[in-house]
Amino acid sequence: MTDLSNSSPLNRQALRWLEQAKVETSDQQSYLVQLAAWGLEQAEIQSSAPNHPDHHDLSSAVEALLGADPQRATEWFLENPELEPAEQESNLLSDLQQAANPEEAARRTVESAYSVMVAHSPT
């Protein structure tokens, strides 16, 4: 699998958005997870179905990832069984690069986390 440490393109792009938003960061945590955590602080996420994750579920998952190894935490965002990890990484990197501002980048990161959780939740 690709290097997904904080030196990876995906995490470096997340760091750029965090810096632009003037968010204090830690190099001991995945920048991608920090971007998702910041995004969750900015907006309330509404679940689209009863069995799908809600804001609390997403926040709990992201909070747990803040304590994980940055590479492992970043890999979690690429665990949607419906797509290959390399495709998910490429899509998310493209989403972050095309975002117009830090809020949009964070929203797209949270959406990625949401899709992973939905893919792993019972129907």
MDTraj code that builds the backbone (N, CA, C; nanometers):
import mdtraj as md
import numpy as np

residues = "MET THR ASP LEU SER ASN SER SER PRO LEU ASN ARG GLN ALA LEU ARG TRP LEU GLU GLN ALA LYS VAL GLU THR SER ASP GLN GLN SER TYR LEU VAL GLN LEU ALA ALA TRP GLY LEU GLU GLN ALA GLU ILE GLN SER SER ALA PRO ASN HIS PRO ASP HIS HIS ASP LEU SER SER ALA VAL GLU ALA LEU LEU GLY ALA ASP PRO GLN ARG ALA THR GLU TRP PHE LEU GLU ASN PRO GLU LEU GLU PRO ALA GLU GLN GLU SER ASN LEU LEU SER ASP LEU GLN GLN ALA ALA ASN PRO GLU GLU ALA ALA ARG ARG THR VAL GLU SER ALA TYR SER VAL MET VAL ALA HIS SER PRO THR".split()
xyz = np.array([
    [0.0845, -0.1184, 0.0000],
    [0.0000, 0.0000, 0.0000],
    [0.0891, 0.1249, 0.0000],
    [0.0352, 0.2312, -0.0458],
    [0.1030, 0.3597, -0.0528],
    [0.1414, 0.4081, 0.0869],
    [0.2484, 0.4857, 0.0948],
    [0.2858, 0.5505, 0.2204],
    [0.1788, 0.6531, 0.2545],
    [0.1123, 0.6344, 0.3656],
    [0.0055, 0.7269, 0.4065],
    [0.0403, 0.7996, 0.5355],
    [0.1702, 0.8093, 0.5645],
    [0.2124, 0.8855, 0.6806],
    [0.1830, 1.0330, 0.6558],
    [0.2167, 1.1162, 0.7500],
    [0.1906, 1.2585, 0.7336],
    [0.2734, 1.3216, 0.6220],
    [0.3698, 1.2486, 0.5684],
    [0.4469, 1.3022, 0.4552],
    [0.3837, 1.2666, 0.3205],
    [0.2751, 1.1915, 0.3229],
    [0.2070, 1.1529, 0.1987],
    [0.1372, 1.2733, 0.1365],
    [0.1161, 1.2710, 0.0042],
    [0.0451, 1.3821, -0.0607],
    [-0.0930, 1.4089, -0.0003],
    [-0.1630, 1.3039, 0.0378],
    [-0.2978, 1.3198, 0.0948],
    [-0.2917, 1.3995, 0.2261],
    [-0.2015, 1.3614, 0.3133],
    [-0.1893, 1.4319, 0.4407],
    [-0.1275, 1.5701, 0.4232],
    [-0.0374, 1.5869, 0.3291],
    [0.0218, 1.7192, 0.3057],
    [-0.0859, 1.8165, 0.2566],
    [-0.1774, 1.7680, 0.1726],
    [-0.2866, 1.8537, 0.1248],
    [-0.3794, 1.8903, 0.2407],
    [-0.4080, 1.7931, 0.3266],
    [-0.4901, 1.8218, 0.4446],
    [-0.4215, 1.9260, 0.5323],
    [-0.2897, 1.9149, 0.5490],
    [-0.2151, 2.0115, 0.6296],
    [-0.2248, 2.1519, 0.5697],
    [-0.2170, 2.1617, 0.4380],
    [-0.2288, 2.2940, 0.3741],
    [-0.3624, 2.3606, 0.4110],
    [-0.4703, 2.2806, 0.4071],
    [-0.6009, 2.3368, 0.4416],
    [-0.6078, 2.3738, 0.5897],
    [-0.5514, 2.2912, 0.6759],
    [-0.5506, 2.3222, 0.8192],
    [-0.4728, 2.4503, 0.8465],
    [-0.3587, 2.4653, 0.7799],
    [-0.2796, 2.5867, 0.7975],
    [-0.3552, 2.7091, 0.7472],
    [-0.4228, 2.6956, 0.6343],
    [-0.4999, 2.8072, 0.5806],
    [-0.6118, 2.8479, 0.6774],
    [-0.6694, 2.7503, 0.7446],
    [-0.7764, 2.7775, 0.8407],
    [-0.7210, 2.8203, 0.9771],
    [-0.5874, 2.8220, 0.9878],
    [-0.5203, 2.8604, 1.1122],
    [-0.5565, 2.7667, 1.2282],
    [-0.5640, 2.6369, 1.1954],
    [-0.5928, 2.5343, 1.2950],
    [-0.4596, 2.4835, 1.3497],
    [-0.4494, 2.4770, 1.4803],
    [-0.3291, 2.4216, 1.5421],
    [-0.3227, 2.2727, 1.5110],
    [-0.2065, 2.2247, 1.4654],
    [-0.1925, 2.0850, 1.4255],
    [-0.0861, 2.0140, 1.5082],
    [-0.0898, 1.8833, 1.5006],
    [0.0109, 1.7986, 1.5641],
    [0.0649, 1.7021, 1.4606],
    [0.1963, 1.6919, 1.4510],
    [0.2542, 1.5973, 1.3555],
    [0.2483, 1.4535, 1.4085],
    [0.1956, 1.4361, 1.5289],
    [0.1790, 1.3032, 1.5870],
    [0.0444, 1.2408, 1.5510],
    [-0.0412, 1.3198, 1.4841],
    [-0.1735, 1.2729, 1.4432],
    [-0.1876, 1.2926, 1.2931],
    [-0.2659, 1.2074, 1.2297],
    [-0.2921, 1.2199, 1.0865],
    [-0.3531, 1.3567, 1.0576],
    [-0.2929, 1.4292, 0.9628],
    [-0.3488, 1.5590, 0.9250],
    [-0.4883, 1.5431, 0.8655],
    [-0.5097, 1.4334, 0.7948],
    [-0.6414, 1.4072, 0.7366],
    [-0.7463, 1.3930, 0.8476],
    [-0.7121, 1.3211, 0.9528],
    [-0.8042, 1.3046, 1.0654],
    [-0.8261, 1.4385, 1.1357],
    [-0.7200, 1.5173, 1.1494],
    [-0.7346, 1.6486, 1.2117],
    [-0.8271, 1.7384, 1.1291],
    [-0.8179, 1.7281, 0.9966],
    [-0.9069, 1.8056, 0.9101],
    [-1.0516, 1.7605, 0.9286],
    [-1.0737, 1.6292, 0.9370],
    [-1.2087, 1.5777, 0.9600],
    [-1.2612, 1.6229, 1.0965],
    [-1.1762, 1.6172, 1.1986],
    [-1.2178, 1.6592, 1.3336],
    [-1.2565, 1.8061, 1.3331],
    [-1.1767, 1.8891, 1.2675],
    [-1.2088, 2.0315, 1.2580],
    [-1.3405, 2.0516, 1.1830],
    [-1.3605, 1.9772, 1.0759],
    [-1.4848, 1.9859, 0.9994],
    [-1.6061, 1.9483, 1.0821],
    [-1.5914, 1.8467, 1.1644],
    [-1.7026, 1.8048, 1.2494],
    [-1.7340, 1.9089, 1.3563],
    [-1.6325, 1.9842, 1.3979],
    [-1.6558, 2.0927, 1.4932],
    [-1.7321, 2.2077, 1.4275],
    [-1.7170, 2.2216, 1.2958],
    [-1.7752, 2.3347, 1.2243],
    [-1.9217, 2.3134, 1.1855],
    [-1.9640, 2.1892, 1.1692],
    [-2.0989, 2.1641, 1.1167],
    [-2.1602, 2.0400, 1.1796],
    [-2.2888, 2.0422, 1.1900],
    [-2.3653, 1.9263, 1.2370],
    [-2.3952, 1.8386, 1.1160],
    [-2.3646, 1.7113, 1.1259],
    [-2.3878, 1.6165, 1.0170],
    [-2.5203, 1.5456, 1.0426],
    [-2.6048, 1.5422, 0.9441],
    [-2.7329, 1.4743, 0.9558],
    [-2.7260, 1.3389, 0.8854],
    [-2.7724, 1.2365, 0.9502],
    [-2.7762, 1.1032, 0.8912],
    [-2.8900, 1.0960, 0.7906],
    [-2.8662, 1.0239, 0.6825],
    [-2.9687, 1.0131, 0.5791],
    [-3.0577, 0.8900, 0.5969],
    [-3.0237, 0.8019, 0.6898],
    [-3.1038, 0.6819, 0.7126],
    [-3.0861, 0.6362, 0.8574],
    [-3.1845, 0.5684, 0.9119],
    [-3.1775, 0.5270, 1.0526],
    [-3.0553, 0.4421, 1.0874],
    [-3.0115, 0.3565, 0.9976],
    [-2.8987, 0.2686, 1.0260],
    [-2.7643, 0.3295, 0.9888],
    [-2.7650, 0.4534, 0.9406],
    [-2.6412, 0.5180, 0.8998],
    [-2.5837, 0.5999, 1.0147],
    [-2.4535, 0.6264, 1.0104],
    [-2.3920, 0.7025, 1.1201],
    [-2.4452, 0.8451, 1.1273],
    [-2.4520, 0.8956, 1.2494],
    [-2.4923, 1.0344, 1.2687],
    [-2.3694, 1.1146, 1.3133],
    [-2.3907, 1.2393, 1.3493],
    [-2.2796, 1.3272, 1.3875],
    [-2.2014, 1.2676, 1.5047],
    [-2.2716, 1.2162, 1.6034],
    [-2.2052, 1.1565, 1.7197],
    [-2.1189, 1.0371, 1.6785],
    [-2.1721, 0.9506, 1.5926],
    [-2.0963, 0.8335, 1.5456],
    [-1.9694, 0.8760, 1.4724],
    [-1.9843, 0.9735, 1.3827],
    [-1.8682, 1.0232, 1.3083],
    [-1.7666, 1.0861, 1.4022],
    [-1.8137, 1.1679, 1.4931],
    [-1.7235, 1.2335, 1.5883],
    [-1.6482, 1.1313, 1.6727],
    [-1.7183, 1.0284, 1.7177],
    [-1.6542, 0.9244, 1.7987],
    [-1.5469, 0.8500, 1.7194],
    [-1.5781, 0.8174, 1.5952],
    [-1.4802, 0.7473, 1.5112],
    [-1.3573, 0.8336, 1.4864],
    [-1.3797, 0.9584, 1.4522],
    [-1.2683, 1.0494, 1.4240],
    [-1.1864, 1.0737, 1.5506],
    [-1.2525, 1.0905, 1.6624],
    [-1.1815, 1.1111, 1.7886],
    [-1.0918, 0.9915, 1.8196],
    [-1.1414, 0.8710, 1.7973],
    [-1.0599, 0.7508, 1.8196],
    [-0.9389, 0.7489, 1.7263],
    [-0.9584, 0.7952, 1.6035],
    [-0.8485, 0.7963, 1.5070],
    [-0.7409, 0.8982, 1.5428],
    [-0.7764, 1.0022, 1.6165],
    [-0.6774, 1.1019, 1.6576],
    [-0.5679, 1.0386, 1.7442],
    [-0.6017, 0.9292, 1.8124],
    [-0.5038, 0.8605, 1.8966],
    [-0.4272, 0.7505, 1.8255],
    [-0.4597, 0.7271, 1.6996],
    [-0.3954, 0.6184, 1.6247],
    [-0.2707, 0.6680, 1.5514],
    [-0.1883, 0.5737, 1.5130],
    [-0.0729, 0.6033, 1.4288],
    [-0.1209, 0.6768, 1.3039],
    [-0.0532, 0.7855, 1.2621],
    [-0.1005, 0.8621, 1.1465],
    [-0.1231, 0.7785, 1.0201],
    [-0.0350, 0.6835, 0.9925],
    [-0.0529, 0.6014, 0.8725],
    [-0.1789, 0.5163, 0.8853],
    [-0.1960, 0.4511, 0.9988],
    [-0.3139, 0.3646, 1.0193],
    [-0.4422, 0.4479, 1.0178],
    [-0.4376, 0.5644, 1.0797],
    [-0.5556, 0.6500, 1.0833],
    [-0.5950, 0.6945, 0.9425],
    [-0.4971, 0.7273, 0.8602],
    [-0.5247, 0.7688, 0.7230],
    [-0.5781, 0.6514, 0.6416],
    [-0.5222, 0.5329, 0.6628],
    [-0.5697, 0.4131, 0.5914],
    [-0.7178, 0.3894, 0.6163],
    [-0.7663, 0.4219, 0.7357],
    [-0.9073, 0.3992, 0.7694],
    [-0.9992, 0.4695, 0.6699],
    [-0.9589, 0.5878, 0.6219],
    [-1.0408, 0.6623, 0.5257],
    [-1.0502, 0.5929, 0.3907],
    [-0.9673, 0.4920, 0.3699],
    [-0.9616, 0.4222, 0.2409],
    [-1.0126, 0.2789, 0.2534],
    [-1.0951, 0.2528, 0.3532],
    [-1.1432, 0.1168, 0.3794],
    [-1.2847, 0.0903, 0.3308],
    [-1.3296, 0.1659, 0.2334],
    [-1.4604, 0.1390, 0.1745],
    [-1.4451, 0.0150, 0.0861],
    [-1.5130, -0.0955, 0.1193],
    [-1.4949, -0.2196, 0.0436],
    [-1.5474, -0.2130, -0.0997],
    [-1.6191, -0.1073, -0.1327],
    [-1.6759, -0.0947, -0.2671],
    [-1.5762, -0.0387, -0.3681],
    [-1.4614, 0.0129, -0.3198],
    [-1.3603, 0.0709, -0.4079],
    [-1.2216, 0.0228, -0.3662],
    [-1.1298, 0.0205, -0.4608],
    [-0.9916, -0.0128, -0.4296],
    [-0.9299, 0.1014, -0.3488],
    [-0.8436, 0.0707, -0.2534],
    [-0.7806, 0.1764, -0.1736],
    [-0.7091, 0.2822, -0.2584],
    [-0.6394, 0.2412, -0.3634],
    [-0.5684, 0.3383, -0.4475],
    [-0.6666, 0.4347, -0.5142],
    [-0.7826, 0.3833, -0.5551],
    [-0.8845, 0.4683, -0.6168],
    [-0.9423, 0.5657, -0.5133],
    [-0.9672, 0.5151, -0.3920],
    [-1.0190, 0.6016, -0.2855],
    [-0.9186, 0.7112, -0.2513],
    [-0.7909, 0.6747, -0.2445],
    [-0.6871, 0.7730, -0.2143],
    [-0.6814, 0.8803, -0.3230],
    [-0.6836, 0.8368, -0.4474],
    [-0.6789, 0.9304, -0.5599],
    [-0.8011, 1.0226, -0.5596],
    [-0.9182, 0.9655, -0.5349],
    [-1.0420, 1.0453, -0.5321],
    [-1.0397, 1.1487, -0.4204],
    [-0.9966, 1.1061, -0.3019],
    [-0.9953, 1.1977, -0.1886],
    [-0.8899, 1.3068, -0.2083],
    [-0.7744, 1.2695, -0.2609],
    [-0.6719, 1.3704, -0.2884],
    [-0.7240, 1.4723, -0.3895],
    [-0.7894, 1.4246, -0.4937],
    [-0.8472, 1.5139, -0.5936],
    [-0.9525, 1.6054, -0.5297],
    [-1.0367, 1.5484, -0.4441],
    [-1.1382, 1.6282, -0.3738],
    [-1.0721, 1.7396, -0.2924],
    [-0.9653, 1.7056, -0.2218],
    [-0.8982, 1.8057, -0.1385],
    [-0.8305, 1.9123, -0.2244],
    [-0.7742, 1.8708, -0.3353],
    [-0.7073, 1.9667, -0.4241],
    [-0.8072, 2.0610, -0.4909],
    [-0.9268, 2.0121, -0.5168],
    [-1.0281, 2.0921, -0.5862],
    [-1.1152, 2.1746, -0.4919],
    [-1.1023, 2.1515, -0.3627],
    [-1.1830, 2.2271, -0.2664],
    [-1.1517, 2.3754, -0.2782],
    [-1.2538, 2.4568, -0.2591],
    [-1.2380, 2.6014, -0.2726],
    [-1.1857, 2.6676, -0.1453],
    [-1.2032, 2.5988, -0.0308],
    [-1.1628, 2.6576, 0.0964],
    [-1.1488, 2.5463, 0.2009],
    [-1.0957, 2.5797, 0.3178],
    [-1.0772, 2.4755, 0.4202],
    [-1.2072, 2.4071, 0.4620],
    [-1.3159, 2.4834, 0.4672],
    [-1.4445, 2.4240, 0.5076],
    [-1.4902, 2.3179, 0.4085],
    [-1.4740, 2.3455, 0.2796],
    [-1.5123, 2.2468, 0.1788],
    [-1.4213, 2.1242, 0.1850],
    [-1.2934, 2.1465, 0.2058],
    [-1.1999, 2.0341, 0.2180],
    [-1.2367, 1.9474, 0.3381],
    [-1.2704, 2.0117, 0.4487],
    [-1.3102, 1.9371, 0.5686],
    [-1.4397, 1.8608, 0.5437],
    [-1.5350, 1.9260, 0.4766],
    [-1.6626, 1.8592, 0.4469],
    [-1.6395, 1.7351, 0.3623],
    [-1.5533, 1.7458, 0.2633],
    [-1.5254, 1.6316, 0.1764],
    [-1.4552, 1.5194, 0.2532],
    [-1.3718, 1.5558, 0.3482],
    [-1.3049, 1.4557, 0.4309],
    [-1.4060, 1.3853, 0.5202],
    [-1.4970, 1.4614, 0.5787],
    [-1.6020, 1.4030, 0.6629],
    [-1.6924, 1.3132, 0.5780],
    [-1.7233, 1.3553, 0.4568],
    [-1.8048, 1.2723, 0.3668],
    [-1.7349, 1.1402, 0.3370],
    [-1.6036, 1.1436, 0.3239],
    [-1.5285, 1.0209, 0.3012],
    [-1.5398, 0.9281, 0.4219],
    [-1.5272, 0.9844, 0.5412],
    [-1.5427, 0.9045, 0.6630],
    [-1.6838, 0.8465, 0.6710],
    [-1.7813, 0.9277, 0.6372],
    [-1.9206, 0.8834, 0.6385],
    [-1.9401, 0.7655, 0.5434],
    [-1.8838, 0.7742, 0.4232],
    [-1.9027, 0.6662, 0.3260],
    [-1.8373, 0.5366, 0.3730],
    [-1.7238, 0.5465, 0.4411],
    [-1.6600, 0.4262, 0.4953],
    [-1.7496, 0.3653, 0.6020],
    [-1.8038, 0.4485, 0.6888],
    [-1.8901, 0.3971, 0.7965],
    [-2.0187, 0.3365, 0.7399],
    [-2.0775, 0.3993, 0.6399],
    [-2.1985, 0.3451, 0.5777],
    [-2.1686, 0.2106, 0.5124],
    [-2.0551, 0.2010, 0.4434],
    [-2.0188, 0.0759, 0.3759],
    [-2.0012, -0.0388, 0.4752],
    [-1.9638, -0.0076, 0.5979],
    [-1.9413, -0.1102, 0.6991],
    [-2.0602, -0.1302, 0.7920],
    [-2.1658, -0.0508, 0.7764],
    [-2.2801, -0.0629, 0.8648],
    [-2.3825, -0.1606, 0.8072],
    [-2.4610, -0.2216, 0.8948],
    [-2.5648, -0.3119, 0.8449],
    [-2.6712, -0.2325, 0.7687],
    [-2.7325, -0.2969, 0.6712],
    [-2.8338, -0.2283, 0.5902],
    [-2.9684, -0.2249, 0.6553],
])
top = md.Topology()
chain = top.add_chain()
for i, resn in enumerate(residues, 1):
    res = top.add_residue(resn, chain, resSeq=i)
    for name in ("N", "CA", "C"):
        top.add_atom(name, md.element.get_by_symbol(name[0]), res)
traj = md.Trajectory(xyz[None], top)
